[in-house]
Amino acid sequence: MGAEADERAVRERAARISRRWPVVSASVAVALVLGLGAIIAFRPREPFALDLEWMEEIVEHRSPFWLAPALFFNYAGGGVLGSVVIPVLIVLLLLAFRRPWGALFFASASILSVVLVQLLKHTVGRARPSEILVSADPGSFPSGHTANAATMVVVLALLFPRVWVWCLGIAWALLMAVSRTYLGAHWMSDTVGGLLLGAAVAVIVWAPLASRLARERSLPHPFVLARTP
């Protein structure tokens, strides 16, 4: 028993150490977002030069062909559908698959991401681009759509660590970011801030739940159990 306890303690210590650097990296990402928000809030109101150049390119290449997918991401990533319906469905699916800790992880990270985004929006008070094609609430920094996407992607990738999950998730988050600038709803730096903040929140919430999530992931699939004679 003593040897088993020692071995378990060693594994737990190694797990804590393996979680330390992701959390440190996520904390640095949050600090970068806060720093970027401070620069935007206290500098003259003109956007960054890179923001202006990117927006000029976007406006120049607008076409009906790209508008439809951009509007799809607009509806899927925000509003009632993206902020309430899809997250609730994901939580219910996780509960149905007997992943209560995964459901708690997803719900906690999603709520915290939304709260931080809204807090920064009202604190920074950045104006949206004048080329905006959709209606949106005040506050351009950071992008809530992009932050929501990044949080969802990182949470699901941590719950289901597969290469294809990461690839599809990264593609979804990046397309969400591009669509926000295409619609003129955000400057490019808003989407960068959203990506960093959303991913960082997911990692920070994951750290204290990591052991329980790992044990939960190792349990047999409930539907496999149901088919077992």
C-alpha positions in Angstrom: 0.0 0.0 0.0 2.8 2.4 0.8 4.5 1.8 -2.6 1.2 2.4 -4.4 0.6 5.6 -2.4 4.1 6.8 -3.3 3.6 6.0 -6.9 0.2 7.8 -7.0 1.7 10.8 -5.3 4.5 10.9 -7.9 2.0 10.7 -10.7 -0.1 13.5 -9.2 3.0 15.7 -8.8 4.0 15.0 -12.4 0.5 15.9 -13.6 0.6 19.2 -11.6 3.9 20.0 -13.2 2.6 19.2 -16.7 -0.3 21.5 -16.2 1.9 24.4 -14.9 3.3 25.6 -18.2 -0.1 25.7 -20.1 -1.5 27.8 -17.2 1.6 30.0 -17.3 1.2 30.4 -21.0 -2.5 31.2 -20.7 -1.8 33.8 -18.0 0.7 35.4 -20.3 -2.0 35.5 -23.0 -4.4 37.2 -20.7 -1.8 39.7 -19.8 -1.2 40.4 -23.5 -4.9 41.0 -24.0 -5.1 43.3 -21.1 -2.0 45.2 -22.3 -3.5 45.5 -25.8 -6.7 46.7 -24.4 -4.9 49.3 -22.3 -3.0 50.6 -25.3 -6.3 50.9 -27.3 -8.0 52.7 -24.4 -5.3 55.2 -23.8 -3.9 55.9 -27.2 -5.5 58.2 -29.8 -8.7 56.7 -31.1 -7.2 56.0 -34.6 -6.9 52.2 -35.2 -3.5 50.6 -35.7 -2.0 50.9 -39.1 -2.2 47.1 -39.6 -5.9 47.2 -38.7 -6.5 49.9 -41.3 -4.6 48.1 -44.0 -6.4 44.8 -43.4 -9.8 46.6 -43.5 -8.9 48.2 -46.8 -8.1 44.8 -48.3 -11.3 43.3 -46.9 -13.5 46.1 -48.3 -11.8 45.9 -51.6 -12.5 42.2 -52.0 -16.0 42.1 -50.7 -18.4 40.1 -52.9 -21.8 38.3 -52.6 -19.9 35.0 -52.8 -18.1 35.6 -49.4 -20.9 37.4 -47.7 -23.1 34.3 -47.2 -20.5 32.3 -45.3 -19.6 35.4 -43.3 -23.2 35.9 -42.3 -23.4 32.2 -41.3 -20.5 32.6 -38.9 -22.1 35.8 -37.6 -25.3 34.0 -36.6 -23.6 30.7 -35.5 -21.0 32.5 -33.3 -23.1 35.0 -31.5 -26.6 36.1 -30.5 -29.0 33.6 -29.0 -27.9 30.8 -31.3 -24.1 31.1 -30.6 -24.2 32.3 -27.0 -27.1 30.2 -25.6 -28.5 27.5 -27.9 -25.3 25.8 -29.1 -23.5 25.9 -25.7 -26.6 24.5 -23.9 -26.8 21.7 -26.6 -23.1 20.9 -26.0 -23.6 20.7 -22.2 -26.6 18.5 -22.6 -24.7 16.2 -25.0 -21.8 15.9 -22.5 -24.3 15.1 -19.8 -25.9 12.5 -22.0 -22.5 10.9 -22.6 -22.0 10.8 -18.8 -19.4 13.5 -18.8 -20.6 15.8 -15.9 -17.1 17.2 -15.3 -16.8 17.9 -19.0 -20.1 19.7 -19.0 -19.1 21.7 -15.9 -15.8 22.6 -17.7 -17.5 23.7 -20.8 -20.2 25.7 -19.0 -17.7 27.4 -16.7 -15.3 28.3 -19.4 -18.0 29.6 -21.7 -19.6 31.8 -19.0 -16.2 33.2 -17.8 -15.2 34.0 -21.4 -18.5 35.9 -22.0 -18.1 37.8 -18.7 -14.5 38.9 -19.4 -15.3 39.9 -23.0 -18.2 42.1 -21.9 -16.1 43.6 -19.1 -13.3 44.5 -21.5 -15.7 45.8 -24.1 -17.2 48.3 -21.6 -13.8 49.2 -20.1 -11.9 49.8 -23.4 -14.8 51.3 -25.3 -13.3 50.9 -28.7 -15.5 52.1 -31.7 -16.3 49.5 -34.3 -15.2 50.0 -38.0 -17.4 52.3 -40.0 -17.6 49.6 -42.8 -19.7 47.3 -40.6 -22.4 45.3 -42.5 -24.3 43.9 -39.5 -25.9 45.3 -36.4 -23.8 44.9 -33.2 -23.6 46.1 -29.7 -21.2 48.8 -28.7 -17.6 47.9 -28.0 -15.2 46.5 -30.5 -12.4 45.1 -28.4 -12.2 42.1 -28.0 -14.3 40.2 -30.5 -16.9 38.2 -28.5 -17.6 35.9 -31.5 -14.0 35.0 -31.8 -13.5 34.6 -28.0 -16.5 32.3 -27.9 -15.2 30.2 -30.8 -11.7 29.9 -29.2 -13.1 28.9 -25.9 -15.3 26.2 -27.4 -12.5 24.9 -29.6 -10.0 24.6 -26.8 -12.5 23.1 -24.4 -13.7 20.4 -26.8 -10.1 19.7 -27.9 -9.1 19.1 -24.3 -12.1 16.9 -23.7 -11.6 15.0 -26.9 -7.8 15.1 -27.7 -7.8 14.1 -31.3 -5.8 15.6 -34.1 -9.0 16.0 -36.3 -10.7 17.8 -33.4 -7.8 20.3 -33.1 -7.7 20.8 -36.9 -11.4 21.4 -37.3 -11.5 23.6 -34.2 -8.6 25.8 -35.3 -10.1 26.2 -38.7 -13.5 27.2 -37.2 -11.8 29.8 -34.9 -9.7 31.3 -37.6 -12.7 31.5 -40.0 -14.7 33.1 -37.3 -12.0 35.7 -36.8 -11.8 36.4 -40.6 -15.5 36.6 -40.9 -15.7 39.3 -38.2 -13.3 41.5 -40.1 -15.0 40.8 -43.4 -18.3 42.0 -42.1 -16.6 45.1 -40.7 -17.7 44.2 -37.2 -14.2 44.2 -35.8 -10.7 45.4 -36.4 -8.1 42.6 -36.8 -6.6 43.3 -33.4 -10.0 42.8 -31.9 -10.1 39.2 -33.2 -6.5 38.6 -32.1 -7.5 39.7 -28.6 -10.6 37.4 -28.8 -8.6 34.4 -29.8 -6.0 34.8 -27.1 -8.6 35.5 -24.4 -10.9 32.7 -25.3 -8.2 30.1 -25.5 -6.5 31.3 -22.3 -9.8 31.1 -20.3 -10.3 27.5 -21.5 -6.8 26.5 -20.3 -7.1 28.3 -17.0 -10.5 26.7 -16.2 -9.1 23.3 -17.3 -6.2 23.2 -14.9 -8.0 22.6 -11.6 -10.4 20.1 -13.2 -7.7 18.3 -15.2 -7.4 15.2 -13.0 -11.2 14.7 -12.8 -11.5 15.2 -16.5 -8.8 12.6 -17.2 -10.4 10.1 -14.9 -13.8 10.8 -16.5 -12.3 10.3 -20.0 -10.8 6.9 -19.1 -14.2 5.5 -18.1 -15.9 3.1 -20.5 -18.3 4.7 -23.0 -21.9 4.3 -21.7 -23.2 3.1 -25.1 -20.4 0.5 -25.2 -21.5 -0.7 -21.8 -25.1 -0.9 -23.0 -24.1 -3.3 -25.8 -22.0 -5.5 -23.5 -23.9 -8.8 -22.9 
